[in-house]
């Protein structure tokens, strides 16, 4: 292979060679450590082909050399390692300057090549059939097979980190790391950071495929002003329309389509991964190039501008037209996998798009017009190919054209085998019963087409094998689950360019009518063929396909010759047989020839015979037994041939064998793309930055970030220090995260009364009251404080994590009870701080205006409105931490100003901010519960010592009946307080959720435990049986510690400190 | 014994007096972009300019996305069965349907976000002091037992997005089609944006301007998170953060 010169292209006097190439922009890259050059517009595969690099990989099982087959990025032949990323299709990677590429297996000398001679011992599925005994040994074999398979390694720094962290064997990971480093050093390979995100898309019409059919449809849709998205897999639009003389070249086409930009969006480099219910289309797009174009003017030099950027589009279309074309099929003959044996479409792509001449002495083996077209392309470039037609009678027009040009064209040809070592060097064929050899440096094969129907199948279309067309055909489309889906062009079996254009226009007009609600679907119209034929468009796929493109050596011919010899001379016959067998043995010994049906999985014809012999005759079973179509290409080149082969071997019709299903994703996708940029909303209080500045360690609390504690450099335990500061002086904690709900209306108090367990209807204005919410089963759901600011205004607080659920519950019950209340979730509208400690009153007196903070003027559980540090505030005198305390709620935007004022003003009283950890310790000393920590999904109020918050007089509240039933029975467990000696603090401190053991049985669990610096002992809460007096807690180590059950609270039982 | 000495002295923190009483959650992010602030309204501050952004903003508007923090501007919510009557008495036109908005003579917007709930946004050119004068007057005179104010001024942050590619940018964050052609001026979408509940309204622009302008209102506590998401999303088109003054010139 070589690059065509400008002179050659000019001499060809035909437009349409090297269409995508920009010769003025040369690029350098490295493959397997060697430097090569290419041009902008090249794909990696084309640049390597132009440099005559024919071998890109080794096969999975036999380690045979493999090169370009389809130039479509479908099969494992061209998988390479690009810039640290494994499993990249070389055809689909646009060439970049400085790109570093390596093969995924050892290319030059592969020691596993000896397996080529051992195929008898390596039948399909040999690994799971032969390596399962003795039990457990498979785990060892599996690792080896995976390592040997050569499916790429996760490269680069990030990949290594993942590998090593996942590994349990330190030594192995170190060894691997060293190996990777060595490899990186050798190939100077660096992992390139990529950016993945997601986007939604919306359109009236999605056209999948930017070939002739797709473009024609897009033009028509633009003319009809339909909001359309045209999705093309390649970097350029055009598909295979470069073979059409009336086709528009990529650049003018792009310009023309961009004129319709208001209603037409063209997405290139975009692979549709799947069509889901209601035409929800997933598209994976490489938007690096688009981003670069956008950014060029601003900062072309910026590193970020060249960062790889991939996007997962989620498109909601009202109608979808699939124009994905068809996959060209290879023929099956011995050595059909030699490098430089490729499909005719691949050869044409290389020449037409990238200006790469695939051979100087090419042979074309074809069964359709596309081989003839390729022959004319070669001729235009001054190369005379040999054309071998598999058909008995070719199309007269094509044959005459070719012969008039002086090209040798032979009909009714059977391929016997290809020969060559590094690449194809010749081909043995049988013509009219005689074996002939043709030397060549390239063999282009076209045995027919198979519709690229995966998306249609996902969309609900029904496919069947057609004997008439010798291929799969869409038989039902556009109804049921596939409503709104249509197919045009080659995927619908229409190959003739004029017919394709007509069909595309037909489909868009029908879509337009359907979108306008004008179409009336008849049963006949659901058949693609019927829809097309109604407009005079006929399927011509039968003209393209060979019904059975398998060419094993014709045994019947040997038998025939044997019979002929036997009639005349039996010795001669025996000698002929001996000669034939020796020749075959020697040939196989020197270079084993294999006829591959599936290139990805190295499946030969023999594997299918084995499958049937072992009793697997159904296509689904054959697929699983042989792994047909389970490789990278997902059977695009092999499924049809596999079906034909199984049908032939089993003597059944292909239609009776069943089909394998095409599931998304259609093409390989990285996990990174699926994960993409994830959104995880986080809520910050207005004082967040102040906490950070003060050295807070933040912790997650629901959607919020809260300070757990504030780091200090004095070496003391910050949590203890903060707790003592509150007990001895004054502390401040950010409680903005608590939920806040305003309830307005005449029935506000009644509404609260029905929702919560205590009684609120008679709650005085200016007073606060504890809130306890239970669900319909009587289980504790949430708690908080209810503040009555007015007759028809209640302000309720909830737990940090419970505000949304409580609000939803309230909306539900409001609607159900049809009450005259308005509920406003003001969680985000207020910032709140709790100023707690014996000096808190003194501190606040300097900051509040017009507020009587005295014990009489503002008693415990009182609520007030007023100005604090110039901010409108709601003040609650509550004592969660068991000290004199004030909860100050101010508008959210005032939060930071209030915090600043408190810190500044509080310096006089040694005010210290405290975090959640200290707050939890302080409330534990006071015996206050945290819902969700000290309760679980089964806790009723009576178990958690909250019976006092359950009104007996009320007729109704949610959960009342359930609580009554449970209380009437025996309550088996009780939340109790326990203490442990302080000596256990460092070594034998229980943890939350440690089990409580009684008589050797599990009896409960610890819910909260901490060392109390105030009481100088370990204190905790646990569920135990009612009758117990002592508590045995099993530590993580299995040891038991004995604790004493004590009455709650641990601290200030009289409540004198909070009532100050 | 653990020391309880206070080390969190005011020296480490900016003095309260230097800053406005009401502070936007985004102030620090704006400051990092070189914003200059000026007092706004009674006790807020508003970013009035950014380093180098004026030139960029004008250029980017036609090719990309502009982002502006309008959180200091006035907004208020009303909820209750008497809300329509109250608006009528305040001479504010109530949109006929939920999820529609109406614009008034002073360019303020009334967003009907539920049958009995509206969100009122002051004009983009608001001075922050004279907004909703008629409404406040009506509120003071009205029997408030069937209509309540909702503190959207604090619970919601208010961002403006303008530019030719806003629709595309929204598509990266939101599952609702907010493309120019599909989402007409004065339409409202109450949806999830980057997994965050948000109210999005397409604001009408001046006759001369062809740029789409969107207002985005979402949870104030998550405004920093959303800001980062938006900045990241508009990076593709080299989006710019602009001040209100710059935005006013463009729309």
Interface residues (C-beta under 8 A of the other chain):
Chain A: X197 X198 X199 X200 X201 X202 X227 X262 X263 X287 X291 X294 X295 X298 X299 X309 X314 X316 X677 X679 X680 X681 X682 X683 X684 X685 X686 X689 X690 X693 X694 X703 X704 X710 X712 X714 X716 X717 X720 X721 X724 X725 X728 X729 X736 X742 X744 X745 X746 X792 X822 X824 X825 X826 X827 X828 X829 X830 X869 X870 X871 X891 X892 X893 X894 X896 X897 X900 X901 X903 X904 X906 X907 X910 X911 X912 X913 X1013
Chain B: X2 X3 X4 X5 X6 X7 X8 X9 X10 X12 X13 X14 X15 X16 X19 X20 X21 X22 X23 X24 X25 X28 X44 X63 X64 X71 X79 X80 X116 X145 X148 X150 X151 X152 X153 X154 X155 X156 X168 X171 X172 X173 X174 X175 X177 X179 X181 X182 X194 X195 X196 X219 X220 X221 X222 X224 X225 X226 X229 X232 X233 X236 X237 X238
